[in-house]
Amino acid sequence: MDKIERKQVVVESFNTDFRRCLNYETLGKDLLNCAEQHANKRGFGVDDITPKNHAWVLSRLTIEMQEMPRMFAKLEISTWVESLYRLFTNRNFEIKEIGGNVIGYARSIWAMIDRDTRQPIELEKLYFEKFHDHILPDYPCPIQPQTRLRPLKDVTPCSEHYIVASDIDYNGHVNSIKYIQFLCDIFSLDYQRQHHLKRVEIAYINESVFGETLSFYKKEIEVNTYQVEIRNTPTNTVVRGLLCFD
Amino acid sequence: MDKIERKQVVVESFNTDFRRCLNYETLGKDLLNCAEQHANKRGFGVDDITPKNHAWVLSRLTIEMQEMPRMFAKLEISTWVESLYRLFTNRNFEIKEIGGNVIGYARSIWAMIDRDTRQPIELEKLYFEKFHDHILPDYPCPIQPQTRLRPLKDVTPCSEHYIVASDIDYNGHVNSIKYIQFLCDIFSLDYQRQHHLKRVEIAYINESVFGETLSFYKKEIEVNTYQVEIRNTPTNTVVRGLLCFD
C-alpha cells in the first residue's frame, strides 16, 4: 500500500470566509479527515483503536499556507507518517490545487491515550507492527517545525468564549479544530481583511470541557506575528499558539 | 437536464458531534452546497448572479431528521425547485443514506437582493427564463411547511454570543448556517445527550454584523418543543426559530 494517502476536496461555497476563501477551520477538518482516512486504511484509525478504549490526541499542529484557495477550487491533500517514537508520532501534510501548485504544508504530532485513565499509550510498543510498513521519513515537508511556545506573562484577556455543546467532541472535550477558529477569531474582521494568515502553530496543553469559559490572550512579538494563549482559568493554559500574518 | 440535483457526501469524522453523529451545522452546509451546485449548473448560481451584483438570501429553512447519521455514513442529498413566485422561490431537499432509507427532508424559501440597495429582485420577471425548465412542483417532500413563528414576548436572554470574524460571509453578514449552530447551542450538552433534535424551523428576519452581540431567548411551548429567538439589540429580532426534540 502507498505510504501516502490522498484525498480530494472541493472548497464549497458555504465553507468559505468573508473573502470567499477557504477558512482555516475547514482546512483543519480536511487535514484531520485525511489523516483519519490514512490511519483507517492502515489499521490504526478510530475504528481500530476505539474497541481497545484508545483515542488519538492531537498534541501539536502547524499549518503554513502561501495563499488560501478560493470558492470552488479543487484541492488534493496528501498525508504520511514521518516518524514514530515511544509516545508520539509525526504526521505531515501537503495541500495542492489540482492542476496547479502546492499551496501549503502542515506538520502534526499525535499521542494516543487510554480513554479512562487519560494516560499515554506506549505507541512504539503496542502499535509498531501496525505502523512499520507506513513510515516515510524522507518525503519533503519544507516548512519549519513548530517553535517552542513559551508561556505568556503579564497579559490581560482580549476576549472570551463560553463553551457550548457544538464545541464538544466524542471524547467529551473541545474539538481540536475549534481552537483554530478561536485563535483566528482573536483578530478583528478589519485586521483579517488586510492581512493573510500565513502560518498557524498550535500546541495543545490541557483539555477544556462544556460549561467552562475560555479567555483569549495575545501579544505581538514581531510585526504581525502574535503569540496567543487560551486559558480556562486565569492560570490554566489550554492552548498556546503563534499566528504569523503577511 | 434532470430537474433534481444529487450530491453525495460522507459524514467525516471531524464533522461529527459529541455522539459521533452528523451535526446540524454541517448538514445545513451540505444542503446549501447542494443547492448551490443545482443553481450553478442551471444558470442561476453565485457565479451567474454575482456579476449582476445580485445575491441569494435565505429567508426560511426547515429541516426534519428521523435520525442523525453516524460517522462514516454515506449520504445522498437531492434538491429541486418546487416553485417560483414574484419575490421568492421554494427549494426542497431529501436526505438519504446510500443503500438505505430516506432519513430526512428540508424545505427552504429564498429571495434575491441587490447587494448595494439590499432591495429584493423581481425574481419572476428577471429570472423566469432561467428557472422555467427546472421547476418540479409535484415531487414529494412529506414534511409540514414552516409554521408561523410569532414574536416572543416577556422573555429574558438565556445566553449570548459576541459575533466574530469567522461568523461572517462574503455579503458581510453572519452566515445563515451559523444561526443553526447558535440555535442548537441554546441547549445544554446534557439536554442534547438525552433528546434527538427532530425538527428545526428558522425564519431569517434581519441581518447582523461583526462586532454585535447576539442574545438568545427560548420558551418551551409544548413538552420538548421550544420557540427561540436571536436578537442583536433587546428589541431587534435577527432570527426566529422552533426546535422540536424527541
HADDOCK unambig.tbl for C-alpha pairs under 7 A between the chains (distance, minus, plus):
assign (segid A and resid 12 and name CA) (segid B and resid 33 and name CA) 6.32 0.50 0.50
assign (segid A and resid 13 and name CA) (segid B and resid 33 and name CA) 6.17 0.50 0.50
assign (segid A and resid 14 and name CA) (segid B and resid 29 and name CA) 5.74 0.50 0.50
assign (segid A and resid 14 and name CA) (segid B and resid 33 and name CA) 6.21 0.50 0.50
assign (segid A and resid 17 and name CA) (segid B and resid 166 and name CA) 6.58 0.50 0.50
assign (segid A and resid 17 and name CA) (segid B and resid 168 and name CA) 6.69 0.50 0.50
assign (segid A and resid 17 and name CA) (segid B and resid 169 and name CA) 5.48 0.50 0.50
assign (segid A and resid 17 and name CA) (segid B and resid 170 and name CA) 6.56 0.50 0.50
assign (segid A and resid 18 and name CA) (segid B and resid 168 and name CA) 5.56 0.50 0.50
assign (segid A and resid 18 and name CA) (segid B and resid 169 and name CA) 4.28 0.50 0.50
assign (segid A and resid 18 and name CA) (segid B and resid 170 and name CA) 4.12 0.50 0.50
assign (segid A and resid 18 and name CA) (segid B and resid 172 and name CA) 6.51 0.50 0.50
assign (segid A and resid 19 and name CA) (segid B and resid 170 and name CA) 5.63 0.50 0.50
assign (segid A and resid 20 and name CA) (segid B and resid 170 and name CA) 5.81 0.50 0.50
assign (segid A and resid 29 and name CA) (segid B and resid 14 and name CA) 5.74 0.50 0.50
assign (segid A and resid 33 and name CA) (segid B and resid 12 and name CA) 6.32 0.50 0.50
assign (segid A and resid 33 and name CA) (segid B and resid 13 and name CA) 6.19 0.50 0.50
assign (segid A and resid 33 and name CA) (segid B and resid 14 and name CA) 6.22 0.50 0.50
assign (segid A and resid 164 and name CA) (segid B and resid 185 and name CA) 5.74 0.50 0.50
assign (segid A and resid 165 and name CA) (segid B and resid 185 and name CA) 5.73 0.50 0.50
assign (segid A and resid 165 and name CA) (segid B and resid 188 and name CA) 6.22 0.50 0.50
assign (segid A and resid 165 and name CA) (segid B and resid 189 and name CA) 4.93 0.50 0.50
assign (segid A and resid 166 and name CA) (segid B and resid 17 and name CA) 6.59 0.50 0.50
assign (segid A and resid 166 and name CA) (segid B and resid 185 and name CA) 6.43 0.50 0.50
assign (segid A and resid 168 and name CA) (segid B and resid 17 and name CA) 6.70 0.50 0.50
assign (segid A and resid 168 and name CA) (segid B and resid 18 and name CA) 5.56 0.50 0.50
assign (segid A and resid 169 and name CA) (segid B and resid 17 and name CA) 5.49 0.50 0.50
assign (segid A and resid 169 and name CA) (segid B and resid 18 and name CA) 4.27 0.50 0.50
assign (segid A and resid 170 and name CA) (segid B and resid 17 and name CA) 6.57 0.50 0.50
assign (segid A and resid 170 and name CA) (segid B and resid 18 and name CA) 4.12 0.50 0.50
assign (segid A and resid 170 and name CA) (segid B and resid 19 and name CA) 5.63 0.50 0.50
assign (segid A and resid 170 and name CA) (segid B and resid 20 and name CA) 5.81 0.50 0.50
assign (segid A and resid 172 and name CA) (segid B and resid 18 and name CA) 6.50 0.50 0.50
assign (segid A and resid 185 and name CA) (segid B and resid 164 and name CA) 5.72 0.50 0.50
assign (segid A and resid 185 and name CA) (segid B and resid 165 and name CA) 5.72 0.50 0.50
assign (segid A and resid 185 and name CA) (segid B and resid 166 and name CA) 6.42 0.50 0.50
assign (segid A and resid 188 and name CA) (segid B and resid 165 and name CA) 6.21 0.50 0.50
assign (segid A and resid 189 and name CA) (segid B and resid 165 and name CA) 4.92 0.50 0.50
